[in-house]
Structure formats: structure tokens, C-alpha cells
């Protein structure tokens, strides 16, 4: 009911407003029409006056020049003597002064004497005697003639002695004429002077009327005052008025539109949006929201709110689905993790129990201990991967760039990996060096680059039962990249699994991966390392054919500096006969392990329970030959301890022993001043290698 009462009121308001506008525009129509006519008429009159003045001014130099020349005694003598040499040297040279196309001289009997033409006028004698009779009356004058070349503007004067400037005292000696052909050059000159467009019209040619152009017709009359043509001057009428009829049409259209809007107002702007709001609230219609957004004012804002609310709901649903998928992946990963940890732990516990509770031969005992050792290494590898992946996820891994010799690094890795291939496994590894060798040392993170290459080569060997593993690299100086390729002839990866190869919580499951074991984090870690180094990694693989992994890193050459040869650390002068080794270790089991490993060696072992004790012992005991420093200790950790020891005992070898094994931890240990490091679990061969080294 409210809409029915409001609609007529709105309609009446619009109609009444339209009537008022109609009256105002009618008055405006009358005023514009009247003003337009007056302005146009004034412009035409002003333009005609200006054209006449400009043409008069344009003719004055010629009239003045011809008047001066025809009141010249020597010119009078020429007419009688007809000395053409004098004419050529004087009058003929004035063709440019007159800006004329033709100069002609006649005697007092109106007989032609000579002329000076330009190429545009070829007619010899075209001035009629009647024109000279016209000059007998006026003395000097301008008129137009029709000749074969076209219409010419002729300016002529009688020749008199210099003492007769008014040409009324003496007898006429002759006649002198200057003519200009009305051609394109003449027209262009006039257009520049008058700032208008000029056309040549015939005698009876009608000038079309143009609304926004003012025009002036200049008659071209001969010496008898008879028109032989016209010049039409046109210029744009700069004062533009809107067409009053169009204004009237606009008023009518606006009036009709207002009526239509008034009829549809309640339907389109009120009822329809409310209907859409009801549909959204009742059914959550997306089409209704889209249409509501297209509405104006508050309804459009309400539509945006509805859309935002719906988007939030969809985002929550997607997030829920993604979270559920993530939970499933993590659950699968954790199940796999549990399996991978329990498998080596089961072997370690089982074979340890057999060794403790079963009578074994020496061969069986060694075999069981090897199983325990191998499974312990597998367990450490799994833990290392988990720790490294956690650091990557937490953005705690940063590149540690340094200068490395690329070729030496590659060859070293190749030899290291080649030695690890079991002799019983029919797999060969081949290295293909870059055709373009590195010009200088390159700048990159050596540890991360080595880890990536080792991961990829180890995988290639692991999943290749027999055949060839090819490792190649190529330097592309133009692209500024180093391209690496690891290709194998192994089992290959199904195309559907390519997208999951580098995923962190999803491992490709097949007989090969199950047999090989592991969490499958090696490729994820490699991809993260390559991205940290600023590169990319990709793969091509086909089941039964093999796999090819490609990755690239930026090529950055180090600055070429003079090589400084560092002096080898000199041993302290005072040394004990047998090595005195300080073991800084707070854990009793780890210290016991050190003791048992060294019990067959002639080492004197001193223990420090924390970092502070290690500092005190090193300062007070000059016989210490080597320090095995644990990083994580109470009171004072290993980093703090070496910071206090180094200023006093700069030559003392200090080896870090740590459970931290990531590349960043290794860099941190090196920067702290440690001579080397050994990771836990301890490797007996590595321990004695370091002791012998220092």
C-alpha cells in the first residue's frame, strides 16, 4: 500500500519538474536563436570589411611602386627611344619587387613596346586599348582581365615626366602595366594574409550557405566595371550555438525518460532489491547477491556484505577441507615416520638383547653389532632429515655464501659418491664436465650445494639396480646460470606422481620406495636448498626407463684477488710425550663412550663437566694437546668457552663435538673458531682421524 501511494507522488514530482525544465528550455531556445543570428550577421559584416581592407593594403605597395616608376624621366625617354638595354637593366629587374608575373610597356599610341613575363604567362600582348583609355581617365588603376592562362590582376599607370606627379599637366608618354596571375600561389598568399580559405567562382556561381562558416565575396571587375569572376573568402564561425531543434529533442527525450523512471522507480529501486534480499536470506542465492551488488546505494553495499559473508563461508569450508587433507597427509607421514623409526629401533633393541642374553660366536657377535651400527646410522639420518625440514619450515635456514672452486668441488663429490657404490651392485657412475670451464672461483653455499648433489646422486644409485648414473654440469655464461643434470637408468617415476615428488608430507609409494625405506624428505630438502640458493629444480621420468633431475643455480664469479697462503698452525713448543686430551662433556654415558674408544691408546684423558671447567683447565694446564668440546653444556656452553680460550691459547686445537648436524650449525661452528667438529653419534674412525690430524 505504501508503494502505491508513494509512486504517484514521485511521478507527479518528476512530471512537474519536467514541465518547468521545458519552459526554461523554450525560453533558452528563443534567446539562442536570436543571439545566433545577430552574432552571425555581425561576423559576416566584420569579415567582409576586413577582407576589403586587407586586399586594399595588399595592393598599395604595387600601386606605390608603379606610380613611382611611371613618374620617371628616364622611363619617358625609353618610351620614345625604345632602348631595351636600359629597360632590361632597370625595369625588367623589378619583377620581384612587384611580385608580378608580367610587366608590359606601351607607347602613347597604345602600341606594344616590350614585356617581362614569368613562365606562368605565355601570352605576348593581352592589354586591350580600352584599358589604356581607362587609364587616360584615372591615371593609375587596378582591374582584372581574362586571358588564356586564367584571370590576372592588372595594375597600370600612365607614364609622365617627374614634374607631373598627378599626371595631369603633361601629355601621356606611354603606359606601364604589372600583372599577377590568380593561381594557386596567388591564392595561397592571400590565404596567409586574410587567414581564410579562398575559392575562385564563376560569374553566376551560387555560394552555398554554411551554418558555421562566414564568407565574403570579392568581385573581380575589368576596366569597364564588368564582373569576370569572384573570389570567395571563407572562415570558420568560431561562435558555435547548439542546434535549438536538438535542444528541443533532448528536452522531450528527458521528459519521457523521467516519466519512465518514475513508473519503474518503485519496481526497480525498492521492490526488486527487497525481493533479492529476501531470496538471499531464505536460500542464499548467489545470483540474487550478484544482482543485488549491481543495485545502487545501500542495496549495493548490502550485496557486498552478503558476498563477503558467503566468501568467508566458502573460505572456511575450503580451509576445513584443506586442513582435513593436511591432517590426513600428516597422519600418513607420522605413520610412515613411526614405521621408519621403529624399524631400526626394533633391529637395535632386538640384536642388543640377543648379544646380552644369548651365547654367540665371535662371527655372530660382529654380524649383530654391524646390524646395530647400520640401523643406528639410518635412525640418525631420519632424525637429521626431520630437524632440517623443521628448520626449513620455520625459515631458520639462510645461505652462507663463500668462494669455492667448482671443478674441485664436483670432482670431490663424484669420487666420494663413487666409493659408496657397493662392488656387488652393477651400477656405474659417470661424470661429464662443463664444456666451458669456470673462469674463476664461484660464490655459493658450498655445504648446501654438496648436500643437494649428494641427495640426488644417492637417490639415483639407490633406485638403479643396474645400469648407469650420469652426473653432468654446464656453465651458461649468457644466462648467468650453472645447470646440473643427474640421470639414471633406474625404475623411474610414474607421471601421476611427478607433482608429489618434492612434497614434504607425501611420499611416492611403490615397491622400490618401500624397500629403500626412509621418509622421502631428501628431495624436499634439496628443493628448499636450491630455492634458497636462487635456483630451480625439475625432473623428467618414465617408468622402466629412468629419471633425470635438472637443477640450476646462479653463476656468480668471485672477485680475483691475490691468493694469500695461510701458514700452517705451528704446534706449541712444550708438549707432553703422550697426547693429553681434555674432554669437555657433561653427560656420563658420552664420556664413558670416549673412554672406551680410547682405552687402547696412550692418551691421557682429563674431563671437564661444563664449559667453565674447560676454560679453567686450558688456562692452568699448558700440557693440554687437544680439546674435545661439547657444544651444549651447563654453566657455560662450548661457544662461550672457546671465546675465552682462544685469546690465551690461540694455537690449541679445539674440536667441537655436537648433536647438531645441519649445514647452518656446521657453518656456525667453523665461524666460532673450532678447528673441526665431530657429530653424535660418535664415529670411532672419524674420532681417531681428527686426533691424529691435530
ZAMARGU-4260 file (C-alpha; in steps of 0.2 Angstrom, whole numbers, plus 5000, padded with zeros to 4 digits):
<rodrens>
0) 5000/5000/5000 | 5014/5012/5004 | 5022/5009/4987 | 5006/5013/4978 | 5004/5029/4987
5) 5022/5035/4985 | 5023/5031/4967 | 5011/5044/4961 | 5019/5057/4971 | 5036/5053/4964
10) 5028/5053/4946 | 5020/5070/4949 | 5036/5077/4956 | 5046/5072/4940 | 5032/5077/4928
15) 5031/5094/4936 | 5050/5096/4936 | 5050/5091/4918 | 5037/5105/4914 | 5047/5118/4922
20) 5063/5112/4913 | 5053/5113/4897 | 5048/5131/4899 | 5066/5136/4904 | 5072/5127/4888
25) 5059/5136/4877 | 5065/5152/4883 | 5083/5147/4880 | 5078/5142/4863 | 5072/5159/4859
30) 5086/5168/4866 | 5100/5156/4857 | 5091/5158/4841 | 5091/5177/4841 | 5108/5178/4848
35) 5115/5166/4835 | 5108/5176/4820 | 5114/5193/4827 | 5132/5186/4830 | 5132/5178/4813
40) 5127/5194/4804 | 5139/5204/4814 | 5153/5192/4810 | 5149/5192/4791 | 5149/5211/4790
45) 5166/5212/4800 | 5174/5199/4789 | 5169/5207/4773 | 5176/5224/4779 | 5192/5215/4785
50) 5194/5207/4768 | 5192/5223/4758 | 5204/5232/4770 | 5217/5218/4768 | 5216/5217/4749
55) 5217/5236/4749 | 5233/5236/4760 | 5240/5221/4749 | 5238/5232/4733 | 5246/5248/4740
60) 5264/5243/4738 | 5261/5239/4720 | 5252/5255/4717 | 5265/5265/4725 | 5279/5256/4716
65) 5271/5258/4699 | 5267/5276/4702 | 5285/5280/4706 | 5291/5271/4691 | 5279/5280/4679
70) 5285/5297/4685 | 5302/5294/4680 | 5311/5305/4666 | 5322/5290/4660 | 5306/5280/4658
75) 5299/5294/4647 | 5315/5293/4637 | 5313/5274/4635 | 5296/5275/4628 | 5302/5287/4614
80) 5320/5279/4611 | 5314/5261/4615 | 5332/5257/4622 | 5329/5239/4628 | 5346/5238/4636
85) 5340/5252/4649 | 5324/5243/4651 | 5332/5226/4655 | 5344/5234/4667 | 5331/5243/4677
90) 5313/5240/4674 | 5314/5221/4670 | 5324/5218/4686 | 5309/5225/4696 | 5298/5209/4693
95) 5301/5203/4710 | 5298/5220/4718 | 5281/5220/4710 | 5278/5201/4715 | 5271/5201/4697
100) 5270/5188/4684 | 5271/5200/4669 | 5277/5218/4666 | 5272/5227/4650 | 5276/5244/4642
105) 5265/5253/4628 | 5269/5269/4619 | 5257/5284/4619 | 5249/5277/4603 | 5244/5262/4614
110) 5256/5251/4604 | 5265/5237/4612 | 5284/5240/4615 | 5291/5226/4627 | 5286/5214/4641
115) 5294/5205/4655 | 5285/5189/4659 | 5287/5174/4670 | 5284/5156/4664 | 5266/5156/4670
120) 5261/5169/4657 | 5265/5165/4639 | 5253/5177/4631 | 5263/5191/4622 | 5251/5206/4622
125) 5234/5205/4632 | 5231/5223/4637 | 5217/5230/4627 | 5217/5248/4621 | 5201/5251/4631
130) 5211/5248/4647 | 5223/5261/4642 | 5208/5273/4638 | 5203/5269/4656 | 5220/5274/4662
135) 5218/5291/4652 | 5204/5295/4664 | 5210/5289/4681 | 5229/5290/4679 | 5233/5274/4689
140) 5221/5260/4692 | 5218/5241/4696 | 5207/5229/4686 | 5206/5211/4681 | 5207/5203/4664
145) 5203/5185/4657 | 5217/5178/4647 | 5221/5161/4641 | 5231/5157/4657 | 5217/5162/4668
150) 5211/5178/4677 | 5225/5191/4680 | 5225/5206/4692 | 5232/5221/4682 | 5239/5237/4690
155) 5243/5250/4677 | 5248/5269/4676 | 5251/5282/4663 | 5270/5287/4660 | 5274/5305/4664
160) 5289/5316/4667 | 5294/5318/4685 | 5287/5336/4686 | 5270/5329/4683 | 5266/5318/4699
165) 5247/5320/4697 | 5248/5315/4678 | 5238/5330/4673 | 5250/5343/4667 | 5259/5334/4653
170) 5255/5323/4639 | 5255/5305/4641 | 5271/5297/4636 | 5265/5279/4637 | 5258/5265/4648
175) 5266/5253/4661 | 5257/5238/4667 | 5261/5225/4681 | 5250/5209/4681 | 5248/5194/4693
180) 5240/5178/4688 | 5227/5172/4700 | 5234/5155/4703 | 5237/5143/4717 | 5252/5154/4723
185) 5242/5170/4722 | 5228/5161/4732 | 5240/5154/4745 | 5247/5171/4748 | 5230/5179/4750
190) 5225/5165/4762 | 5240/5168/4773 | 5236/5187/4773 | 5217/5185/4776 | 5218/5169/4787
195) 5204/5162/4777 | 5200/5149/4764 | 5199/5156/4746 | 5190/5149/4731 | 5188/5156/4713
200) 5170/5157/4707 | 5162/5160/4691 | 5150/5175/4687 | 5134/5166/4690 | 5140/5153/4703
205) 5130/5152/4719 | 5138/5152/4735 | 5131/5138/4747 | 5126/5144/4764 | 5135/5135/4778
210) 5130/5137/4796 | 5147/5138/4805 | 5156/5147/4791 | 5157/5166/4787 | 5160/5171/4769
215) 5164/5186/4759 | 5163/5188/4740 | 5176/5199/4732 | 5171/5204/4714 | 5184/5203/4700
220) 5180/5218/4689 | 5188/5223/4672 | 5192/5241/4667 | 5174/5243/4662 | 5167/5238/4679
225) 5160/5222/4672 | 5162/5206/4683 | 5173/5192/4676 | 5174/5182/4691 | 5173/5182/4710
230) 5184/5177/4725 | 5175/5168/4739 | 5184/5170/4756 | 5178/5158/4770 | 5182/5157/4788
235) 5176/5146/4802 | 5162/5154/4813 | 5170/5152/4830 | 5155/5156/4840 | 5145/5139/4840
240) 5127/5138/4846 | 5119/5121/4849 | 5105/5117/4837 | 5089/5123/4845 | 5079/5109/4837
245) 5091/5096/4845 | 5089/5105/4862 | 5070/5103/4860 | 5073/5084/4856 | 5084/5082/4871
250) 5070/5091/4882 | 5057/5079/4875 | 5068/5063/4877 | 5072/5069/4895 | 5054/5072/4899
255) 5050/5054/4893 | 5064/5046/4902 | 5058/5055/4918 | 5041/5048/4916 | 5048/5030/4913
260) 5059/5031/4928 | 5045/5037/4938 | 5034/5022/4933 | 5048/5010/4936 | 5055/5018/4951
265) 5047/5008/4965 | 5049/4992/4955 | 5067/4994/4951 | 5075/5003/4965 | 5064/4997/4980
270) 5054/4982/4977 | 5066/4972/4967 | 5081/4974/4979 | 5070/4970/4994 | 5064/4954/4985
275) 5083/4950/4981 | 5087/4952/5000 | 5073/4940/5004 | 5080/4927/4992 | 5097/4929/4999
280) 5091/4927/5017 | 5080/4912/5013 | 5090/4902/5000 | 5107/4910/5000 | 5106/4913/4981
285) 5122/4918/4973 | 5113/4925/4958 | 5102/4936/4969 | 5119/4943/4978 | 5126/4947/4961
290) 5111/4956/4955 | 5110/4965/4972 | 5128/4971/4970 | 5123/4979/4954 | 5110/4989/4963
295) 5113/5007/4968 | 5116/5015/4985 | 5113/5005/5001 | 5107/4989/4992 | 5123/4988/4983
300) 5133/4989/5000 | 5121/4976/5007 | 5125/4965/4992 | 5144/4966/4995 | 5141/4962/5013
305) 5131/4946/5008 | 5145/4942/4996 | 5159/4944/5009 | 5149/4933/5021 | 5147/4920/5008
310) 5166/4921/5003 | 5170/4919/5021 | 5159/4903/5022 | 5167/4896/5007 | 5185/4900/5013
315) 5181/4892/5030 | 5174/4876/5020 | 5190/4876/5009 | 5201/4879/5024 | 5192/4865/5033
320) 5194/4853/5018 | 5212/4858/5016 | 5215/4856/5035 | 5207/4838/5034 | 5218/4834/5019
325) 5233/4841/5028 | 5229/4831/5044 | 5227/4815/5033 | 5244/4818/5025 | 5252/4822/5042
330) 5244/4807/5049 | 5251/4796/5034 | 5268/4805/5037 | 5268/4801/5055 | 5263/4783/5052
335) 5277/4782/5040 | 5288/4791/5052 | 5283/4779/5066 | 5287/4764/5055 | 5304/4771/5049
340) 5309/4774/5067 | 5303/4758/5074 | 5311/4748/5061 | 5329/4752/5065 | 5325/4753/5084
345) 5317/4736/5083 | 5334/4730/5075 | 5344/4739/5088 | 5334/4733/5103 | 5332/4715/5096
350) 5350/4712/5092 | 5356/4721/5108 | 5345/4709/5118 | 5352/4694/5108 | 5370/4700/5111
355) 5366/4702/5130 | 5356/4686/5133 | 5362/4674/5120 | 5379/4664/5119 | 5386/4669/5102
360) 5401/4665/5092 | 5413/4679/5088 | 5406/4680/5070 | 5388/4681/5075 | 5393/4695/5088
365) 5401/4705/5075 | 5387/4702/5062 | 5374/4708/5075 | 5385/4723/5080 | 5386/4728/5062
370) 5367/4727/5061 | 5365/4738/5076 | 5378/4751/5069 | 5369/4752/5052 | 5352/4754/5059
375) 5359/4767/5071 | 5365/4777/5056 | 5348/4775/5047 | 5340/4782/5063 | 5352/4797/5064
380) 5349/4800/5046 | 5330/4801/5049 | 5332/4812/5064 | 5343/4824/5054 | 5331/4825/5040
385) 5317/4829/5052 | 5327/4843/5060 | 5332/4850/5044 | 5315/4850/5037 | 5308/4858/5053
390) 5321/4872/5051 | 5316/4875/5033 | 5298/4876/5038 | 5302/4889/5052 | 5313/4899/5039
395) 5328/4897/5050 | 5339/4892/5036 | 5349/4905/5027 | 5363/4904/5014 | 5381/4905/5019
400) 5390/4911/5003 | 5408/4908/5001 | 5421/4906/4987 | 5423/4888/4980 | 5432/4880/4966
405) 5418/4872/4956 | 5428/4859/4947 | 5437/4853/4963 | 5420/4853/4972 | 5412/4842/4959
410) 5426/4830/4957 | 5427/4828/4975 | 5409/4824/4977 | 5410/4812/4962 | 5424/4802/4970
415) 5416/4802/4987 | 5399/4795/4980 | 5408/4783/4968 | 5417/4775/4983 | 5400/4772/4991
420) 5393/4761/4977 | 5394/4743/4983 | 5405/4732/4972 | 5392/4719/4971 | 5380/4732/4963
425) 5381/4733/4944 | 5379/4752/4943 | 5392/4763/4936 | 5393/4782/4938 | 5400/4794/4925
430) 5405/4812/4927 | 5403/4824/4912 | 5411/4841/4915 | 5406/4858/4908 | 5412/4862/4890
435) 5415/4879/4896 | 5426/4879/4912 | 5423/4891/4926 | 5435/4906/4924 | 5436/4910/4942
440) 5430/4903/4959 | 5411/4904/4961 | 5401/4911/4975 | 5388/4900/4983 | 5384/4890/4998
445) 5396/4875/4997 | 5388/4864/5010 | 5370/4866/5003 | 5376/4863/4985 | 5385/4847/4990
450) 5370/4841/5000 | 5359/4843/4985 | 5371/4834/4973 | 5374/4820/4986 | 5355/4818/4989
455) 5351/4817/4970 | 5366/4805/4966 | 5362/4794/4981 | 5344/4793/4976 | 5349/4789/4958
460) 5361/4775/4964 | 5348/4769/4977 | 5334/4766/4964 | 5345/4759/4950 | 5348/4741/4951
465) 5359/4740/4936 | 5365/4752/4923 | 5372/4770/4923 | 5371/4785/4933 | 5377/4801/4924
470) 5381/4817/4933 | 5385/4832/4922 | 5386/4851/4924 | 5386/4865/4911 | 5391/4883/4913
475) 5379/4895/4904 | 5388/4912/4904 | 5374/4920/4894 | 5360/4916/4905 | 5371/4918/4921
480) 5367/4900/4927 | 5376/4884/4931 | 5365/4869/4925 | 5366/4852/4934 | 5359/4836/4927
485) 5358/4819/4937 | 5352/4805/4925 | 5349/4787/4929 | 5343/4771/4921 | 5333/4766/4936
490) 5315/4761/4939 | 5308/4778/4935 | 5293/4788/4942 | 5275/4787/4936 | 5270/4803/4928
495) 5255/4805/4940 | 5267/4805/4954 | 5279/4819/4947 | 5269/4833/4956 | 5271/4824/4973
500) 5290/4821/4971 | 5295/4836/4980 | 5281/4837/4993 | 5286/4836/5011 | 5272/4825/5018
505) 5268/4814/5003 | 5280/4801/4998 | 5278/4791/4982 | 5273/4773/4987 | 5279/4759/4977
510) 5289/4743/4979 | 5306/4752/4977 | 5302/4766/4989 | 5296/4754/5002 | 5311/4743/5000
515) 5323/4758/5001 | 5314/4765/5016 | 5316/4782/5023 | 5304/4797/5025 | 5307/4803/5007
520) 5312/4821/5013 | 5328/4821/5004 | 5320/4829/4988 | 5310/4841/4998 | 5326/4847/5007
525) 5335/4848/4991 | 5321/4858/4983 | 5322/4870/4998 | 5341/4872/4997 | 5340/4876/4978
530) 5327/4889/4981 | 5337/4897/4995 | 5352/4897/4983 | 5341/4906/4970 | 5339/4892/4958
535) 5326/4880/4952 | 5324/4861/4951 | 5313/4850/4939 | 5313/4832/4933 | 5309/4820/4919
540) 5305/4802/4922 | 5297/4787/4914 | 5293/4771/4922 | 5306/4757/4917 | 5317/4770/4908
545) 5324/4780/4922 | 5324/4798/4929 | 5333/4814/4925 | 5334/4828/4938 | 5338/4846/4932
550) 5343/4860/4943 | 5352/4877/4941 | 5360/4890/4952 | 5365/4907/4948 | 5383/4909/4941
555) 5392/4922/4952 | 5411/4923/4950 | 5421/4929/4964 | 5432/4944/4963 | 5450/4940/4958
560) 5461/4944/4972 | 5479/4939/4976 | 5480/4922/4984 | 5486/4923/5002 | 5494/4907/5008
565) 5490/4904/5026 | 5503/4897/5037 | 5500/4880/5045 | 5497/4881/5063 | 5513/4878/5072
570) 5512/4866/5087 | 5516/4873/5104 | 5534/4871/5109 | 5530/4862/5126 | 5521/4846/5123
575) 5519/4830/5133 | 5526/4814/5127 | 5509/4806/5125 | 5494/4817/5120 | 5484/4825/5134
580) 5466/4826/5129 | 5453/4837/5138 | 5436/4830/5135 | 5423/4844/5140 | 5407/4833/5142
585) 5393/4834/5155 | 5385/4818/5150 | 5392/4802/5159 | 5387/4790/5146 | 5395/4800/5132
590) 5411/4802/5142 | 5411/4784/5146 | 5410/4781/5127 | 5425/4792/5124 | 5435/4782/5137
595) 5431/4765/5130 | 5435/4771/5112 | 5452/4777/5118 | 5457/4764/5131 | 5469/4755/5119
600) 5478/4772/5115 | 5492/4780/5125 | 5481/4796/5129 | 5480/4805/5145 | 5462/4810/5147
605) 5456/4824/5158 | 5437/4828/5160 | 5428/4845/5162 | 5410/4844/5167 | 5405/4861/5160
610) 5412/4875/5149 | 5419/4885/5164 | 5429/4870/5170 | 5436/4868/5152 | 5441/4886/5152
615) 5450/4885/5169 | 5459/4868/5164 | 5465/4875/5147 | 5472/4891/5156 | 5480/4882/5170
620) 5487/4867/5161 | 5499/4870/5147 | 5501/4852/5144 | 5484/4850/5135 | 5487/4845/5117
625) 5469/4843/5111 | 5451/4848/5117 | 5435/4839/5113 | 5422/4852/5117 | 5404/4848/5119
630) 5393/4862/5112 | 5378/4860/5124 | 5384/4861/5142 | 5378/4868/5159 | 5386/4884/5167
635) 5395/4889/5150 | 5392/4881/5133 | 5405/4877/5120 | 5404/4893/5110 | 5406/4904/5126
640) 5421/4893/5132 | 5431/4894/5115 | 5428/4913/5115 | 5438/4914/5132 | 5451/4901/5127
645) 5456/4907/5110 | 5464/4924/5116 | 5475/4915/5128 | 5479/4898/5119 | 5477/4903/5101
650) 5487/4888/5094 | 5477/4875/5105 | 5467/4863/5093 | 5449/4863/5099 | 5437/4851/5091
655) 5418/4853/5093 | 5408/4838/5097 | 5389/4841/5094 | 5372/4833/5091 | 5368/4847/5079
660) 5371/4842/5062 | 5363/4854/5050 | 5373/4864/5037 | 5370/4880/5047 | 5376/4873/5063
665) 5392/4867/5054 | 5395/4885/5047 | 5392/4892/5065 | 5404/4880/5072 | 5418/4885/5060
670) 5415/4904/5062 | 5416/4902/5081 | 5435/4896/5079 | 5434/4877/5081 | 5447/4868/5071
675) 5435/4854/5066 | 5420/4845/5073 | 5413/4828/5076 | 5394/4824/5076 | 5385/4812/5088
680) 5383/4798/5087 | 5402/4796/5088 | 5411/4788/5074 | 5427/4779/5081 | 5436/4781/5064
685) 5432/4799/5062 | 5437/4802/5080 | 5455/4795/5078 | 5456/4803/5061 | 5454/4820/5070
690) 5465/4816/5085 | 5479/4811/5073 | 5476/4826/5062 | 5480/4838/5076
</rodrens>
